């Protein structure tokens, strides 16, 4: 495969990853930032022993990170913010892994690590392999 085709394929994979992860984290962020604690406990058992302020902070972080994965790149306005959003969400996943490990919830760590790898892939791809250039 030529270099141009390779870059185009990676660009498509990056857009798909950005879109799917953005949707996922925007939805999760809205849920954690707005739903009552009782409703959250039904779908996220770890919430019952976590301070409400931390849950809301995580929700807002996920919501803003999800928006940051798409909006700067789509509008080509400060697209480096997409890289920062991906790195920020990677940090959230790293901290979530540590949090779940400290509580003995090892079954949740696998998902965190897969998402961490995807966010690092987006950060690498949008900073090195196929960066999105800002509008002139």
VOGU-3710 file (C-alpha; in Angstrom, 3 decimals, decimal comma):
1> xxxxxxxxxx> 0,000/0,000/0,000  1,314/3,425/-0,865  2,039/6,002/1,797  -0,907/8,151/0,650  -3,351/5,222/0,872  -1,939/4,266/4,261  -2,487/7,787/5,596  -6,026/7,851/4,192  -6,844/4,505/5,835  -5,459/5,649/9,189
11> xxxxxxxxxx> -7,356/8,925/8,872  -10,616/7,003/8,367  -9,903/4,706/11,320  -9,108/7,742/13,476  -12,371/9,473/12,514  -14,363/6,328/13,296  -12,608/5,911/16,653  -13,081/9,598/17,481  -16,764/9,475/16,569  -17,635/6,285/18,427
21> xxxxxxxxxx> -15,660/7,192/21,537  -17,058/10,732/21,514  -20,633/9,432/21,404  -19,887/6,918/24,128  -18,240/9,433/26,448  -20,758/12,206/25,825  -23,570/9,822/26,763  -21,706/8,452/29,802  -20,750/11,962/30,876  -24,306/13,274/30,667
31> xxxxxxxxxx> -25,519/10,259/32,630  -22,952/10,671/35,433  -23,327/14,457/35,548  -27,126/14,597/35,672  -28,793/11,380/36,853  -29,806/10,933/40,478  -27,509/8,725/42,525  -30,154/5,998/42,892  -30,474/5,641/39,120  -26,698/5,521/38,678
41> xxxxxxxxxx> -26,281/2,764/41,285  -28,531/0,481/39,219  -26,243/0,623/36,181  -22,878/1,366/37,850  -22,450/-0,564/41,125  -19,168/1,203/41,999  -21,099/4,454/42,385  -22,721/3,492/45,700  -19,460/3,892/47,635  -18,094/6,857/45,672
51> xxxxxxxxxx> -18,603/10,496/46,698  -21,272/12,208/44,592  -18,937/15,130/43,854  -16,386/12,759/42,323  -19,068/11,090/40,199  -20,241/14,472/38,884  -16,632/15,546/38,215  -15,995/12,347/36,253  -19,198/12,922/34,287  -18,301/16,480/33,365
61> xxxxxxxxxx> -14,758/15,405/32,437  -16,097/12,644/30,188  -18,633/14,977/28,570  -16,045/17,665/27,820  -13,502/15,078/26,676  -16,048/13,527/24,305  -16,852/16,921/22,820  -13,136/17,660/22,553  -12,553/14,524/20,501  -14,749/15,877/17,712
71> xxxxxxxxxx> -15,496/19,595/17,737  -11,972/21,024/17,257  -11,249/18,570/14,440  -14,583/18,953/12,668  -14,403/22,742/12,606  -10,607/22,785/12,237  -10,441/25,369/15,001  -7,466/24,630/17,260  -7,465/20,935/16,277  -4,581/20,288/18,689
81> xxxxxxxxxx> -7,324/20,288/21,350  -8,450/16,918/20,000  -5,035/15,514/20,949  -5,345/17,067/24,408  -8,860/15,652/24,825  -7,613/12,180/23,873  -4,714/12,469/26,339  -7,062/13,742/29,050  -9,429/10,825/28,557  -6,460/8,439/28,520
91> xxxxxxxxxx> -5,519/9,834/31,930  -9,103/9,330/33,137  -8,899/5,685/32,020  -5,534/5,220/33,738  -6,929/6,662/36,978  -10,091/4,562/36,613  -7,925/1,437/36,301  -6,117/2,331/39,498  -9,388/3,116/41,259  -10,933/-0,209/40,258
101> xxxxxxxxxx> -7,743/-2,090/41,180  -7,712/-0,485/44,638  -11,270/-1,734/45,169  -10,562/-5,237/43,854  -12,806/-4,720/40,807  -10,374/-6,326/38,387  -13,057/-7,251/35,839  -13,560/-3,546/35,037  -9,896/-2,846/34,328  -9,811/-4,554/30,917
111> xxxxxxxxxx> -12,274/-2,085/29,416  -10,321/0,820/30,903  -7,086/-0,424/29,347  -8,648/-0,950/25,902  -10,082/2,574/26,000  -6,718/3,909/27,213  -5,024/2,324/24,182  -7,632/3,794/21,809  -7,193/7,283/23,250  -3,427/7,021/22,938
121> xxxxxxxxxx> -3,886/5,874/19,325  -6,024/8,963/18,625  -3,487/11,253/20,307  -0,639/9,720/18,287  -2,586/9,697/15,036  -3,793/13,277/15,304  -0,439/14,623/16,435  2,000/12,624/14,272  0,481/10,450/11,536  -2,476/12,408/10,098
131> xxxxxx> -2,806/15,723/11,927  -5,733/17,954/11,121  -4,565/21,393/10,086  -6,329/24,496/11,383  -8,292/26,682/9,012  -6,192/29,440/7,549
//
